[in-house]
Amino acid sequence: MTNIIRIAAALLIDPQGRTLLVRKRGTQAFMQPGGKIDAGETPQQALVRELHEELGLRVDPEHTEYLGLFSAPAANEPGFEVQAELFRVHSAEAVAPAAEIEEVLWLAAEQTPTFELAPLTRDLILPLYRQGLNVPR
């Protein structure tokens, strides 16, 4: 049986159409902002809480768009699979790393990352982001 980590994650898009990636302290891989869903919390509530804790962002749950459930091997927990409830969030607010986040960076669709990416980000979310820019919202 696979060990599952349930998270809520944001495909956070700025006004220039770039997406935000974060790196947690003590790790190498960049990934979407977000985090574990606490008991009694909906994925949307977890997303709003995590974006505030990690980046100082205040997000209106009404302005999040559910994109689906995505699974991949966990980047930082060997033997675990991460199941991410993914939401698209558009924000013009400045972000600042807080809590366990050590580094943030904005990635444009045409940019090829030269740094390590979490499997979920690399294999599923960035391809979705690159094709999804043309999808009307």
C-alpha positions in Angstrom: 0.0 0.0 0.0 1.3 3.4 -0.9 1.6 6.1 1.7 -0.5 9.1 0.6 0.0 12.8 1.4 -3.1 14.8 0.6 -2.4 18.4 -0.3 -4.0 21.5 -1.8 -1.8 23.3 -4.3 -2.0 26.5 -6.3 -1.2 27.1 -10.0 -0.7 30.7 -9.0 -0.6 33.0 -12.0 0.6 36.7 -12.0 -0.7 39.5 -14.3 2.3 38.7 -16.7 1.0 35.1 -17.0 3.9 33.6 -15.0 3.4 30.9 -12.4 4.9 30.8 -8.9 7.2 28.0 -7.7 8.4 27.6 -4.1 11.2 25.7 -2.4 10.9 24.6 1.2 13.8 25.1 3.6 16.2 22.2 3.6 15.0 20.8 0.2 16.1 21.1 -3.4 13.0 20.8 -5.5 10.7 23.6 -6.5 7.0 23.0 -6.5 3.6 24.7 -6.4 2.7 26.6 -3.3 0.3 24.8 -1.0 0.4 22.2 1.7 -1.2 19.4 3.6 -5.0 19.4 4.1 -5.8 19.3 7.8 -8.6 17.2 9.3 -11.9 18.9 8.9 -10.6 21.2 6.2 -11.8 21.4 2.6 -9.0 21.5 0.0 -10.1 25.1 -0.8 -9.8 26.1 2.9 -6.4 24.4 3.1 -5.2 26.3 0.0 -6.3 29.7 1.3 -4.6 29.0 4.7 -1.4 27.7 3.2 -1.0 30.6 0.7 -1.4 33.0 3.6 1.0 31.1 5.9 3.7 30.5 3.2 3.5 33.7 1.1 1.4 36.3 3.0 -1.2 36.1 0.3 -4.9 36.7 1.0 -7.0 34.7 -1.5 -10.7 34.9 -1.8 -11.9 31.3 -2.1 -14.5 32.5 -4.6 -11.6 33.4 -6.9 -10.0 29.9 -7.1 -10.7 27.6 -10.0 -10.6 23.8 -9.3 -8.4 22.1 -11.9 -8.6 18.5 -10.6 -6.8 15.8 -8.5 -3.2 15.0 -9.6 -0.9 12.3 -8.1 2.9 11.8 -8.3 5.7 10.5 -6.2 6.4 13.0 -3.3 9.5 15.1 -3.8 10.8 15.1 -0.2 9.3 12.0 1.3 10.6 8.8 -0.3 8.0 6.0 -0.6 5.2 8.5 -0.4 2.8 9.6 -3.1 1.4 13.1 -3.1 -2.2 13.7 -4.1 -2.8 17.3 -5.0 -6.1 19.0 -5.2 -5.0 21.7 -7.7 -6.6 25.2 -8.0 -5.8 28.0 -10.4 -5.4 31.3 -8.6 -4.7 34.7 -10.3 -3.0 37.2 -8.1 -1.3 40.6 -8.6 -0.2 40.7 -5.0 3.5 40.6 -4.0 4.6 37.4 -2.4 7.2 36.9 0.3 8.6 33.6 1.5 7.4 32.8 5.1 6.9 29.7 7.3 8.9 26.9 5.8 9.4 28.5 2.4 13.0 29.5 1.7 12.8 30.6 -1.9 10.2 31.7 -4.4 10.5 32.3 -8.2 8.2 33.2 -11.0 8.4 31.0 -14.1 7.2 32.1 -17.6 5.6 29.4 -19.8 8.4 29.6 -22.4 11.1 29.3 -19.7 12.9 26.0 -19.4 13.8 25.4 -15.7 17.4 24.7 -15.0 16.7 23.8 -11.4 15.2 20.7 -9.8 11.4 20.3 -9.9 9.1 18.1 -7.8 7.8 15.2 -9.9 4.2 16.6 -9.7 5.3 20.0 -10.9 7.6 18.7 -13.6 5.4 15.9 -15.0 1.9 17.1 -14.6 1.4 20.8 -13.5 3.9 22.6 -15.7 2.7 20.8 -18.9 -0.9 21.7 -17.9 0.1 25.3 -17.2 1.9 25.6 -20.6 -1.1 24.3 -22.6 -3.6 26.0 -20.3 -2.6 29.6 -21.0 -4.7 29.6 -24.1 -7.7 28.1 -22.3 -10.4 30.8 -21.7 -11.2 31.3 -18.1 
